Amino acid sequence: MRRIEDGFLRSLDLGKRTPPLSVVLDADGIYYDAGRPSRLETLIAVPLDETARARALALQAAWCAARVSKYNHAREYAGDLPPRYVLVVDQTLGDASITYGKADTASFRRMLEAALADNPGCCVLLKVHPDVLAGFRKGHFDLAALAGNPRVRVLAEDVHPVRLIEEAEALYVVTSQMGFEGLLWGKPVHCFGMPFYAGWGLTTDALPAPARRGGASLAQLIHAALIEYPRYLDPEGGGLCEVETLLAWMARQRRLRTQFPAQVWAHGFSLWKRPFVRAFLQGSAVHFVKDASRVPGGATCVLWGRREAAGLPATVQVVRMEDGFLRSVGLGSDFIPPRSLVLDSRGIYFDPSRPSNLEDILARAHFSSAELEEARRVREAIVANGLTKYNLEPLAPARWPAAGREVVLVLGQVEDDASIRFGCPAVNTNAGLLDAARARHPGAFVVYKPHPDVMSGNRAGGFSLAQAARLADHVEHRLSVVSCIEACDVLHVMTSLAGFDALLRGKRVVVHGQPFYAGWGLTEDLSPLPEVSARRGRRLLLDELVAGALLRYPRYLAATQGSFTACATVIAELAAARQALVARGRLDGLRDGCVRRQWRKARLWLLAGLQSCRTR
């Protein structure tokens, strides 16, 4: 017979809300039963070779860096902690690990007495379950009686325990897993029961250890409890994985879910955007308001792009949201939800008139060799899969009649785009861009490609295709921008993201505005803004630009379960989604047909409205 139980890195949320991402299977016993052997005990006793020891210690460091615990839904305690304290951990009455761990109610009394006696100069911080204080469950202490003890402070909030462990001088536990986590953080741990991590010489134990337990190193304990004993499920792939894979995923969820306050306000968002705004701000409760004056002073308010909000209190922290650089297979103006967004608390990447988080990353960040290697792999995957922001046009070789002439590609934009309004001091129209490119390359074969939103009829492009045909040798309205970039020798843009796409593909890029990728020594900048140049004095390698713009700045959502994911995962998913449309003959969004496109918009508006009603 095998016994099954949750693993020690269980899930993002509580057990009653989410299934486990790790479990243990034990044919000998179960880890919390000290009265009989378990498979975990056998594994802890196994000596480690140097490779296994190094892996265990690396996992310990990664665990602490990720700031994870068994459950990972709650935020860390944000209040003041005593300057010196020991952490005493209560458990709920009836917890099976107490009885099977050779402890009882009296063990908790002895634990608190020892904590007070051993640490006369310290506060004793008693962590109790929040349901105990609410009256839903019982603990092991008379909280009313403890209120009269000036050395005991009771903490009953539902908080992530990491900060409490990290700043404690020691931990006092009966059988709680927090004792194991205290060992991972290098803290002295005093046990008043016999949990799986006690009795190996790593803890101070009030009870005698079973004879079958002997000396073990912390690396042995970590290797057994976190590497060998549990089985882990990959939240994205769905198959079994190693602990490091789940740990990295959990670290990403915790980092991004706690980046913004628990309560966030959002102003000016249409109904169809609200579901994905909530998804990209998961971990915070999002309150949508039509009247910006309803946002509380000192709160955080999310705005779309460069929009302003009349009446917003001056003390509100504004965070600007915008599409990421690998957005979707299809246009946002066709109501295709994004797979990546950026959230910027300084400005926004397309507005060079003020600093942005992206500019700060590119100007100041140190990129490790591992991060640059990841950036290289991401760049190569984008190029290999022919991806860009929208990915809706067919990939095919260009058959332009250039006849050996230099091929100059000119990328049109939506002329009222904010990036043009704020970042183009001289050339700021599509006609002006074509004229400037022709003037710099009088003998070249000039190809003009309009913006896909203009071709779809969703936005105005400033001048007609007939006018473009008189200025260019060829107007390309079918091929993907990727196909066009691959066939050109040089690219001229105002602020188009296609300039970044061209850099990824090793092309020469001439810039007439001040997009986020200009000013770092990778482009030919014809109209630099002095104040922007002063902020962008750093010379970047291409993969440093990629690391900042694609790895650090955006947030990505996985298609399957909607959790935060890595850039590489979204690249693979976008490539697969694009290929599926190709196989069905449904890729060309520009020829999708007005009736079908409007029906899709109406349907998504209806669904968004229903979702909004359900969440009120």
LINHU-V96089 format. One record per backbone hydrogen bond with DSSP energy under -0.5 kcal/mol. NH is the residue of the N-H (numbers start at 1). CO is the residue of the C=O. E is the energy in kcal/mol with one decimal. If there is no record, write none. Layout:
NH & CO & E
NH & CO & E
This chain:
3 & 26 & -2.8
5 & 24 & -1.7
7 & 22 & -2.4
10 & 70 & -0.7
11 & 70 & -1.7
17 & 14 & -1.7
18 & 14 & -2.0
21 & 10 & -3.5
23 & 231 & -1.9
24 & 5 & -3.0
25 & 229 & -0.6
26 & 3 & -2.5
33 & 30 & -2.0
34 & 32 & -0.9
34 & 100 & -2.4
36 & 33 & -1.0
42 & 38 & -1.6
43 & 39 & -2.2
44 & 40 & -2.5
45 & 41 & -1.6
46 & 43 & -1.2
53 & 49 & -2.5
54 & 50 & -2.5
55 & 51 & -2.1
56 & 52 & -2.3
57 & 53 & -2.3
58 & 54 & -2.2
59 & 55 & -2.3
60 & 56 & -2.1
61 & 57 & -2.0
62 & 58 & -2.4
63 & 59 & -2.7
64 & 60 & -2.0
65 & 61 & -2.4
66 & 62 & -2.5
67 & 63 & -1.2
68 & 63 & -1.2
72 & 11 & -0.7
77 & 160 & -0.8
86 & 123 & -2.1
87 & 170 & -2.6
88 & 86 & -0.6
88 & 125 & -3.0
89 & 172 & -2.4
90 & 88 & -0.6
90 & 127 & -2.8
93 & 138 & -3.2
95 & 92 & -1.6
98 & 95 & -1.6
99 & 95 & -1.0
100 & 96 & -2.5
101 & 97 & -0.7
102 & 99 & -1.4
103 & 98 & -2.4
107 & 104 & -1.0
108 & 104 & -0.7
108 & 105 & -1.0
109 & 105 & -1.0
110 & 106 & -2.4
111 & 107 & -2.0
112 & 108 & -2.1
113 & 109 & -2.3
114 & 110 & -2.4
115 & 111 & -2.3
116 & 112 & -2.2
117 & 113 & -2.4
118 & 114 & -3.2
119 & 115 & -1.0
122 & 119 & -1.8
123 & 84 & -1.9
124 & 151 & -3.1
125 & 86 & -2.6
125 & 123 & -0.7
126 & 124 & -0.7
126 & 153 & -2.9
127 & 88 & -3.1
127 & 125 & -0.7
128 & 126 & -0.7
128 & 155 & -2.2
132 & 129 & -1.5
133 & 129 & -1.1
134 & 130 & -1.7
135 & 131 & -0.6
135 & 132 & -0.9
136 & 131 & -2.0
137 & 131 & -1.5
143 & 141 & -1.1
146 & 142 & -2.0
147 & 143 & -1.3
148 & 145 & -1.2
149 & 146 & -2.1
150 & 148 & -0.7
152 & 149 & -1.6
153 & 124 & -2.7
153 & 151 & -0.5
155 & 126 & -3.0
156 & 154 & -0.5
159 & 157 & -1.7
160 & 75 & -2.8
165 & 161 & -2.1
166 & 162 & -3.2
167 & 163 & -2.1
168 & 165 & -0.9
169 & 85 & -2.7
171 & 188 & -2.6
172 & 87 & -3.0
173 & 190 & -2.8
179 & 176 & -1.6
180 & 177 & -0.5
181 & 177 & -2.1
182 & 178 & -1.9
183 & 179 & -1.7
184 & 180 & -1.8
185 & 181 & -1.5
186 & 183 & -1.7
187 & 182 & -2.9
188 & 169 & -0.6
190 & 171 & -2.8
191 & 189 & -0.5
191 & 204 & -2.7
192 & 173 & -1.9
193 & 174 & -1.0
194 & 101 & -2.3
198 & 195 & -1.6
204 & 189 & -2.7
205 & 203 & -0.7
206 & 191 & -2.6
213 & 210 & -2.0
216 & 200 & -1.9
221 & 217 & -2.0
222 & 218 & -2.7
223 & 219 & -2.7
224 & 220 & -2.4
225 & 221 & -2.9
226 & 222 & -2.5
227 & 222 & -0.7
227 & 223 & -1.2
228 & 223 & -2.5
229 & 224 & -2.6
231 & 23 & -3.0
232 & 241 & -0.7
233 & 21 & -2.8
234 & 239 & -3.3
235 & 233 & -0.6
238 & 234 & -2.1
241 & 232 & -2.0
245 & 242 & -0.8
246 & 242 & -1.4
247 & 243 & -2.8
248 & 244 & -2.3
249 & 245 & -2.0
250 & 246 & -2.9
251 & 247 & -2.6
252 & 248 & -2.0
253 & 249 & -2.2
254 & 250 & -2.6
255 & 251 & -2.6
256 & 252 & -2.3
257 & 253 & -2.6
258 & 254 & -1.2
259 & 256 & -0.8
264 & 285 & -2.9
265 & 300 & -2.8
266 & 287 & -2.5
267 & 302 & -2.1
268 & 289 & -1.0
273 & 270 & -0.8
274 & 270 & -1.1
274 & 271 & -0.5
275 & 271 & -0.6
277 & 273 & -2.0
278 & 274 & -2.3
279 & 275 & -2.0
280 & 276 & -2.3
281 & 277 & -1.0
282 & 279 & -1.2
284 & 281 & -2.0
285 & 262 & -3.3
286 & 284 & -0.6
287 & 264 & -2.8
287 & 285 & -0.5
288 & 286 & -0.6
289 & 266 & -2.6
292 & 290 & -0.7
294 & 291 & -2.0
295 & 292 & -1.6
299 & 296 & -1.8
301 & 317 & -2.6
302 & 265 & -2.9
303 & 319 & -2.3
305 & 321 & -3.6
307 & 304 & -1.9
312 & 309 & -1.6
316 & 313 & -1.7
317 & 299 & -2.8
318 & 316 & -0.7
319 & 301 & -2.6
320 & 344 & -3.0
321 & 303 & -2.9
322 & 342 & -1.8
324 & 340 & -2.2
327 & 389 & -0.8
328 & 389 & -2.1
330 & 328 & -0.8
330 & 390 & -2.3
334 & 331 & -0.7
335 & 332 & -2.1
336 & 331 & -1.8
337 & 335 & -0.6
339 & 327 & -3.3
341 & 555 & -1.8
342 & 322 & -3.0
343 & 553 & -0.5
344 & 320 & -2.8
351 & 348 & -2.0
352 & 350 & -0.8
354 & 351 & -1.1
360 & 356 & -2.2
361 & 357 & -2.4
362 & 358 & -2.7
363 & 359 & -2.1
364 & 360 & -1.9
365 & 361 & -2.4
367 & 365 & -0.6
368 & 366 & -0.6
372 & 368 & -2.4
373 & 369 & -2.0
374 & 370 & -2.1
375 & 371 & -2.4
376 & 372 & -2.2
377 & 373 & -2.2
378 & 374 & -2.5
379 & 375 & -2.7
380 & 376 & -2.5
381 & 377 & -2.2
382 & 378 & -2.4
383 & 379 & -2.2
384 & 380 & -2.8
385 & 381 & -2.0
386 & 383 & -1.0
387 & 382 & -2.3
396 & 394 & -0.5
402 & 400 & -2.0
405 & 402 & -1.6
408 & 406 & -0.6
408 & 445 & -2.4
409 & 407 & -0.5
409 & 490 & -2.6
410 & 408 & -0.5
410 & 447 & -3.2
411 & 492 & -1.9
412 & 410 & -0.6
412 & 449 & -3.1
415 & 413 & -0.6
415 & 460 & -0.6
417 & 414 & -2.1
420 & 417 & -1.0
421 & 417 & -2.1
422 & 418 & -2.5
423 & 419 & -1.0
424 & 420 & -1.3
428 & 426 & -0.7
433 & 429 & -2.2
434 & 430 & -2.3
435 & 431 & -2.4
436 & 432 & -2.4
437 & 433 & -2.3
438 & 434 & -2.5
439 & 435 & -2.3
440 & 436 & -1.6
441 & 437 & -1.3
444 & 441 & -1.6
445 & 406 & -3.4
446 & 444 & -0.8
447 & 408 & -3.1
447 & 445 & -0.5
448 & 474 & -2.8
449 & 410 & -2.6
450 & 448 & -0.5
450 & 476 & -0.5
454 & 451 & -0.7
455 & 451 & -2.1
456 & 452 & -2.3
457 & 454 & -0.8
458 & 453 & -1.4
459 & 453 & -1.7
468 & 464 & -2.0
469 & 465 & -2.4
470 & 466 & -1.0
470 & 467 & -0.6
471 & 467 & -0.9
471 & 468 & -0.8
472 & 468 & -2.3
473 & 446 & -1.8
474 & 446 & -1.6
476 & 448 & -2.6
476 & 474 & -0.6
477 & 475 & -0.7
480 & 394 & -1.9
484 & 480 & -2.0
485 & 481 & -2.7
486 & 482 & -2.5
487 & 483 & -1.1
488 & 484 & -0.7
488 & 485 & -1.0
489 & 407 & -2.7
490 & 407 & -1.6
491 & 508 & -2.2
492 & 409 & -3.0
493 & 510 & -2.1
499 & 496 & -1.7
500 & 497 & -0.9
501 & 497 & -1.9
502 & 498 & -2.4
503 & 499 & -1.9
504 & 500 & -2.1
505 & 501 & -0.9
506 & 503 & -1.9
507 & 502 & -2.5
508 & 489 & -0.8
510 & 491 & -3.3
511 & 509 & -0.5
511 & 524 & -3.1
512 & 493 & -2.5
513 & 494 & -1.1
514 & 423 & -0.8
518 & 515 & -1.8
524 & 509 & -2.7
525 & 523 & -0.8
526 & 511 & -2.8
526 & 524 & -0.7
527 & 511 & -0.6
530 & 528 & -0.5
532 & 529 & -0.7
533 & 529 & -2.8
534 & 530 & -1.9
535 & 531 & -0.8
535 & 532 & -0.6
536 & 532 & -1.6
540 & 520 & -2.3
540 & 538 & -0.5
544 & 541 & -0.6
545 & 541 & -1.9
546 & 542 & -2.2
547 & 543 & -2.2
548 & 544 & -2.1
549 & 545 & -2.7
550 & 546 & -2.8
551 & 546 & -0.9
551 & 547 & -1.0
552 & 547 & -2.0
553 & 548 & -1.6
555 & 341 & -3.2
556 & 565 & -0.5
557 & 339 & -2.3
558 & 563 & -2.8
562 & 558 & -1.1
565 & 556 & -2.1
570 & 566 & -1.6
571 & 567 & -2.3
572 & 568 & -2.1
573 & 569 & -2.3
574 & 570 & -3.1
575 & 571 & -2.4
576 & 572 & -2.1
577 & 573 & -2.6
578 & 574 & -2.6
579 & 575 & -2.3
580 & 576 & -2.2
581 & 577 & -1.7
582 & 578 & -2.2
583 & 579 & -2.5
584 & 580 & -1.3
585 & 582 & -1.3
586 & 581 & -3.0
587 & 581 & -0.5
589 & 392 & -1.3
589 & 587 & -1.7
591 & 588 & -1.3
592 & 589 & -1.1
597 & 593 & -2.3
598 & 594 & -2.6
599 & 595 & -2.3
600 & 596 & -2.2
601 & 597 & -2.0
602 & 598 & -2.5
603 & 599 & -2.4
604 & 600 & -2.2
605 & 601 & -2.4
606 & 602 & -2.1
607 & 603 & -2.4
608 & 604 & -2.6
609 & 605 & -2.3
610 & 606 & -2.3
611 & 607 & -2.4
612 & 608 & -2.2
613 & 609 & -1.9
614 & 610 & -2.0
615 & 611 & -1.5
616 & 613 & -0.9
